[in-house]
Amino acid sequence: MKKLSEIYIDGERNAFQPASAPGEIPKQRSEAYRTRITVKTVSTGARFGHYILDLIVFYILAIGIMAGIVIATGDEAFLDSGLGTLLQYGFLVFYYFFFEAVFQTTPGKLATQCVVVDEYGQKPTIGQILGRSFSRLVPFEAFSCLGDSSRGWHDKWSDTYVVRKIDLAWMLDRLAEQEGENVHIYNSMVSEQ
């Protein structure tokens, strides 16, 4: 099975054979070429939007859970304790792990029709998703998505990508063509829109 980073496009272009003698007209010939395509990840702006939306959803859920714990225990000091902080970090890891393991996306990514995939364009393994989730605890990790490729540390460390569903369909079609298969996921998605 080929990786998304191994996608290529074959094409043909016109090339000119230089004249062998003065006054001779250069001959035109067609030549084949192969271009490797970079994996089309989502933009930095989309990644920032995912982060903000997921942060909002996370805090709504976390506040609800923490309020439930305070009401159940009657101990408001719990929120300021080390155990309360540890619980918040644990819930952050669980939040990303749950959504990406079950749905292959998070509420923030869902808003832009994006999914998390492994290097083959498939659903990541539980280990990869767990790695992605724990990587988010690294200080300033969220800023690693800023830049040209918008591929953050949690993506690189777990060999995963965040891609739009429509772009994934296009890439999977190209991989299928390279394997000699006739699959048209992209065309069916475009015709549905």
C-alpha positions in Angstrom: 0.0 0.0 0.0 1.4 3.4 -1.0 1.6 6.4 1.3 -0.1 9.7 0.6 3.4 11.2 0.2 4.0 8.9 -2.8 1.2 10.3 -4.9 2.3 11.4 -8.4 0.7 12.6 -11.5 1.8 11.5 -15.0 1.5 13.9 -17.9 2.8 14.8 -21.3 4.4 18.0 -22.5 5.8 19.3 -25.7 9.6 19.4 -25.9 11.8 20.7 -28.7 14.8 18.8 -30.0 17.4 21.4 -30.9 18.3 21.8 -34.5 21.3 19.8 -35.5 22.4 22.2 -38.3 22.1 25.9 -38.8 18.9 26.9 -40.4 17.2 23.6 -39.5 13.8 23.9 -37.7 13.8 22.4 -34.2 11.7 19.3 -34.0 8.8 19.1 -31.6 8.3 15.9 -29.7 6.0 14.8 -26.9 7.7 13.7 -23.6 6.2 12.0 -20.6 6.8 13.4 -17.1 5.9 12.5 -13.6 5.3 15.0 -10.8 5.2 14.1 -7.1 2.3 15.8 -5.3 2.6 17.0 -1.7 0.0 15.8 0.7 -2.7 18.5 0.8 -3.2 19.4 4.5 -5.6 22.0 5.7 -4.5 25.6 5.9 -3.1 27.3 9.0 -6.3 29.4 9.3 -8.4 26.3 9.3 -6.1 24.7 12.0 -6.5 27.9 14.1 -10.3 27.7 13.7 -10.3 24.0 14.7 -8.2 24.9 17.8 -10.6 27.7 18.9 -13.8 25.7 18.3 -12.3 22.7 20.1 -11.2 24.9 23.0 -14.8 26.3 23.3 -16.4 22.8 23.3 -13.7 21.5 25.6 -14.2 24.3 28.2 -18.0 23.9 28.1 -17.7 20.1 28.8 -14.9 20.6 31.3 -16.8 23.3 33.3 -19.8 21.0 33.3 -17.8 18.0 34.6 -15.9 20.1 37.2 -19.2 21.7 38.4 -20.6 18.2 38.7 -17.6 17.1 40.8 -17.9 20.1 43.1 -21.6 19.6 43.6 -21.1 15.8 44.2 -18.2 16.3 46.7 -19.2 19.8 48.1 -15.5 20.7 47.9 -14.8 23.9 45.9 -11.1 23.8 46.9 -10.8 20.7 44.6 -10.7 23.0 41.6 -7.5 24.7 42.8 -5.8 21.5 43.9 -3.2 19.6 42.0 -5.7 16.8 41.5 -8.1 19.3 39.9 -5.4 20.4 37.5 -4.4 16.9 36.8 -8.0 16.0 36.0 -8.2 18.9 33.6 -5.1 17.7 31.7 -6.5 14.2 31.7 -9.8 15.4 30.3 -8.0 17.3 27.6 -6.2 14.1 26.5 -9.5 12.2 26.7 -11.4 14.9 24.7 -9.1 14.6 21.7 -8.6 10.8 22.0 -12.3 10.1 22.2 -13.4 12.2 19.2 -10.5 11.2 17.0 -10.7 7.5 17.9 -14.5 7.2 17.5 -15.2 9.8 14.8 -11.8 10.4 13.2 -12.4 14.1 13.8 -13.2 16.6 16.5 -16.1 19.1 16.7 -13.7 21.8 15.5 -12.5 19.8 12.5 -16.1 18.7 11.8 -17.0 22.3 11.1 -14.7 22.4 8.1 -15.3 18.8 7.0 -11.8 17.7 8.0 -10.5 14.3 9.2 -7.4 12.8 10.8 -5.7 10.2 8.6 -2.5 8.1 8.8 0.2 8.3 6.2 -1.8 5.9 4.0 -5.0 8.0 4.1 -6.7 5.5 6.5 -8.0 5.9 10.0 -5.1 6.2 12.4 -4.4 3.4 14.9 -5.3 3.8 18.5 -1.6 4.2 19.3 -1.3 7.1 16.8 -4.4 8.8 18.2 -3.1 8.4 21.8 0.2 9.9 20.7 -1.5 12.8 19.1 -3.6 13.4 22.2 -0.7 13.3 24.7 1.4 15.5 22.4 -1.0 18.3 22.9 0.3 18.6 26.5 3.7 19.8 25.3 4.0 23.5 26.1 3.5 25.7 23.0 2.6 22.7 20.9 -0.5 24.5 19.5 1.9 27.0 17.8 3.6 24.3 15.8 0.7 24.3 13.4 1.6 27.8 12.3 3.7 27.9 9.2 3.7 26.7 5.6 2.6 23.1 5.9 0.3 23.7 9.0 1.4 20.2 10.1 1.9 20.4 13.9 4.1 18.4 16.1 1.3 16.2 17.1 0.8 15.3 13.4 4.5 14.7 12.7 5.2 12.7 15.9 2.3 10.4 15.1 2.7 10.2 11.3 -0.8 11.6 10.7 -2.3 14.4 8.6 -5.4 16.6 9.0 -7.0 16.9 5.6 -10.4 18.0 4.1 -12.6 15.0 3.2 -12.8 16.1 -0.4 -9.0 16.4 -0.7 -8.6 13.0 0.9 -11.0 11.5 -1.7 -8.9 13.0 -4.5 -5.7 11.7 -3.0 -7.2 8.2 -2.5 -8.3 8.2 -6.2 -4.8 9.1 -7.3 -3.3 6.3 -5.2 -5.9 3.8 -6.6 -5.0 4.9 -10.2 -1.4 4.3 -9.4 -2.2 0.8 -8.2 -4.2 0.1 -11.4 -7.6 0.3 -9.7 -10.5 2.2 -11.0 -11.9 4.0 -8.0 -13.7 7.4 -8.2 -14.5 8.5 -4.7 -13.7 12.1 -5.5 -16.1 12.3 -8.5 -19.0 10.8 -6.4 -18.4 13.3 -3.6 -18.3 16.2 -6.1 -21.5 15.1 -7.8 -23.3 14.9 -4.4 -22.5 18.6 -3.7 
